[in-house]
Each structure stands twice: as C-alpha cells, then as structure tokens.
Amino acid sequence: MFAWVTGCAAGPSITAEIIVGLAIFHYPDYAPARWQFTLMMWAIILVLFILNLSFRKLLNAFELLGGIFHFCFYIIAVVILAVLGPRSPPDYVFKTLTKGLSGWNNNGVAWGLGLLTITYAVNGFDGSIHMSTNVPVFWPPTNTSS
C-alpha cells in the first residue's frame, strides 16, 4: 500500500521539482524553501483533482489525444536526437566508467538513485500487469442459452 501511495505522489513531486528547477534556472537569486515546494505539490494535486471532477466526460478524449501526442512527439524526439545529437566513439560508450560526478560519496547510493528513473518508467506497465492478473476474464462470452 505504501508503494502505491508513494507512486501516486511521484507525479506531482516531479512536476513541482521541474517548476522549481525552471525558476532557479531563470532567476539565479531565487532560493526556494522546502515549504514552497510542498505547497506547489499540493497545488498541483488540487488542480488535477478539480480538473478530473469537472471534465469527467472529456477525460477519455484528453487521454486519447495525450496518447497520440505522446507517440508522435516520441518519434519526433528520437529522430531529432539521432540526426542532430553528438556522437561518442564506441570505446567511450562501452569501456569508460564515469563515477563521482553525481556528488554522492557512496557508489551504492548513486547506483540506487540512478535506478529510480528506470523504475518509475516501468511502474505504469507493472500496474497494468497487476490489474490484468486480478480482473476476471469475460472474453470469450459464455453461451448460457444452450
């Protein structure tokens, strides 16, 4: 239960971190306080809650449109990065281990934090798989008329 609660809190948390990061980037003198980050997270949750309640009938259309945009922009981003991105030689890619750049002194902590982004991306698929294994299958429909 705790994992699902923290998983649901991750979206607003990441969004609030991005907003604070953009504010710091554009205003170098800005020093955010922890309570500002918390209030921003709550504001994001409240806005999403109100939008989900207010636009229930449009939610399916928004999700479909978001899925189409996600797919199209993913392809566009991959093509742009493949064409315009800088290339590293194979020796650097496969034989060079970089460490100590994250600021963490403990390599185990740095490795574990590096796995968080991968785990978060897989979390949606994991939830779908768990839901599909717990829901009874009603297809093909049973013929009860005979």
C-alpha contacts under 8 A as a table, 3 or more apart, distances in Angstrom:
res1	aa1	res2	aa2	distance
1	M	4	W	5.31
1	M	5	V	6.32
2	F	5	V	5.11
2	F	6	T	6.12
3	A	6	T	5.24
3	A	7	G	5.92
4	W	7	G	4.84
4	W	8	C	6.17
5	V	8	C	5.21
5	V	9	A	6.35
6	T	9	A	4.94
6	T	10	A	6.20
7	G	10	A	5.19
7	G	11	G	7.61
8	C	11	G	6.36
9	A	12	P	5.87
9	A	13	S	6.17
10	A	13	S	4.99
10	A	14	I	5.97
11	G	14	I	5.31
11	G	15	T	6.20
12	P	15	T	5.00
12	P	16	A	6.03
12	P	41	M	5.49
12	P	42	W	7.95
12	P	44	I	6.10
12	P	45	I	6.43
13	S	16	A	5.15
13	S	17	E	6.17
13	S	41	M	5.87
14	I	17	E	4.99
14	I	18	I	6.20
15	T	18	I	5.12
15	T	19	I	6.31
15	T	41	M	7.75
16	A	19	I	5.09
16	A	20	V	6.15
16	A	37	F	6.45
16	A	40	M	5.94
16	A	41	M	5.58
16	A	44	I	7.69
17	E	20	V	5.11
17	E	21	G	5.93
17	E	37	F	7.47
18	I	21	G	4.95
18	I	22	L	6.11
19	I	22	L	5.15
19	I	23	A	6.22
20	V	23	A	5.01
20	V	24	I	6.17
20	V	32	P	7.35
20	V	37	F	7.35
21	G	24	I	5.11
21	G	25	F	6.06
22	L	25	F	4.93
22	L	26	H	6.14
23	A	26	H	5.30
23	A	27	Y	5.77
23	A	28	P	8.00
23	A	30	Y	7.28
24	I	27	Y	5.11
24	I	28	P	5.28
24	I	29	D	7.46
24	I	30	Y	5.79
24	I	31	A	7.33
25	F	28	P	5.96
27	Y	30	Y	5.55
32	P	36	Q	6.57
32	P	37	F	7.39
33	A	36	Q	5.39
33	A	37	F	6.83
34	R	37	F	5.25
34	R	38	T	6.43
35	W	38	T	4.97
35	W	39	L	6.12
36	Q	39	L	5.12
36	Q	40	M	6.09
37	F	40	M	5.07
37	F	41	M	6.25
38	T	41	M	5.09
38	T	42	W	6.33
39	L	42	W	5.06
39	L	43	A	6.07
40	M	43	A	4.99
40	M	44	I	6.22
41	M	44	I	5.18
41	M	45	I	6.31
42	W	45	I	5.04
42	W	46	L	6.06
43	A	46	L	5.04
43	A	47	V	6.11
44	I	47	V	5.22
44	I	48	L	6.18
45	I	48	L	5.24
45	I	49	F	6.04
46	L	49	F	5.01
46	L	50	I	6.17
47	V	50	I	5.22
47	V	51	L	6.11
48	L	51	L	5.05
48	L	52	N	6.03
49	F	52	N	5.20
49	F	53	L	6.30
50	I	53	L	5.16
50	I	54	S	5.95
51	L	54	S	5.08
51	L	55	F	5.77
52	N	55	F	5.59
52	N	56	R	5.83
52	N	59	L	7.30
53	L	56	R	5.78
55	F	58	L	5.26
55	F	59	L	6.07
56	R	59	L	5.19
57	K	60	N	7.07
58	L	61	A	5.36
58	L	62	F	6.22
59	L	62	F	5.04
59	L	63	E	6.09
60	N	63	E	5.11
60	N	64	L	6.14
61	A	64	L	5.11
61	A	65	L	6.05
62	F	65	L	5.09
62	F	66	G	5.92
63	E	66	G	4.97
63	E	67	G	6.06
64	L	67	G	5.09
64	L	68	I	6.25
65	L	68	I	5.14
65	L	69	F	6.13
66	G	69	F	5.09
66	G	70	H	5.91
67	G	70	H	4.99
67	G	71	F	6.22
68	I	71	F	5.27
68	I	72	C	6.16
69	F	72	C	5.12
69	F	73	F	5.81
70	H	73	F	5.39
70	H	74	Y	5.93
71	F	74	Y	5.17
71	F	75	I	6.42
72	C	75	I	5.32
72	C	76	I	6.28
73	F	76	I	4.88
73	F	77	A	5.93
74	Y	77	A	5.15
74	Y	78	V	6.17
75	I	78	V	5.22
75	I	79	V	6.19
76	I	79	V	5.24
76	I	80	I	6.13
77	A	80	I	5.15
77	A	81	L	6.06
78	V	81	L	5.22
78	V	82	A	5.95
79	V	82	A	5.08
79	V	83	V	6.09
80	I	83	V	5.28
80	I	84	L	5.80
80	I	85	G	7.43
81	L	84	L	5.34
81	L	85	G	4.75
82	A	85	G	5.74
88	S	92	Y	6.47
88	S	93	V	6.61
89	P	92	Y	5.51
89	P	93	V	6.51
90	P	93	V	4.99
90	P	94	F	6.00
90	P	95	K	7.89
91	D	94	F	5.55
91	D	95	K	5.34
91	D	96	T	7.09
92	Y	95	K	5.54
92	Y	96	T	5.03
93	V	96	T	6.27
98	T	101	L	7.30
99	K	102	S	7.50
99	K	107	N	7.86
100	G	103	G	6.14
100	G	104	W	6.84
100	G	105	N	7.06
100	G	107	N	7.92
101	L	104	W	7.91
102	S	110	A	7.07
104	W	107	N	7.05
104	W	109	V	7.06
104	W	110	A	5.92
105	N	110	A	7.93
106	N	109	V	5.43
106	N	110	A	6.47
107	N	110	A	5.06
107	N	111	W	6.04
108	G	111	W	5.08
108	G	112	G	6.10
109	V	112	G	5.07
109	V	113	L	6.11
110	A	113	L	5.17
110	A	114	G	6.15
111	W	114	G	5.07
111	W	115	L	6.51
112	G	115	L	5.21
112	G	116	L	6.85
113	L	116	L	5.33
113	L	117	T	7.89
114	G	117	T	6.49
114	G	118	I	7.72
115	L	118	I	5.31
115	L	119	T	6.12
116	L	119	T	5.05
116	L	120	Y	5.99
117	T	120	Y	5.18
117	T	121	A	6.34
118	I	121	A	5.30
118	I	122	V	6.46
119	T	122	V	5.19
119	T	123	N	6.11
120	Y	123	N	5.11
120	Y	124	G	7.70
121	A	124	G	6.70
122	V	125	F	5.49
122	V	126	D	6.23
123	N	126	D	4.94
123	N	127	G	6.17
124	G	127	G	5.22
124	G	128	S	6.38
125	F	128	S	5.13
125	F	129	I	6.19
126	D	129	I	5.18
126	D	130	H	6.25
127	G	130	H	5.16
127	G	131	M	6.16
128	S	131	M	5.11
128	S	132	S	6.10
129	I	132	S	5.12
129	I	133	T	6.28
130	H	133	T	5.30
130	H	134	N	6.41
131	M	134	N	5.25
131	M	135	V	6.25
132	S	135	V	5.42
133	T	136	P	7.74
138	F	141	P	5.84
138	F	142	T	7.96
139	W	142	T	7.87
143	N	146	S	6.88
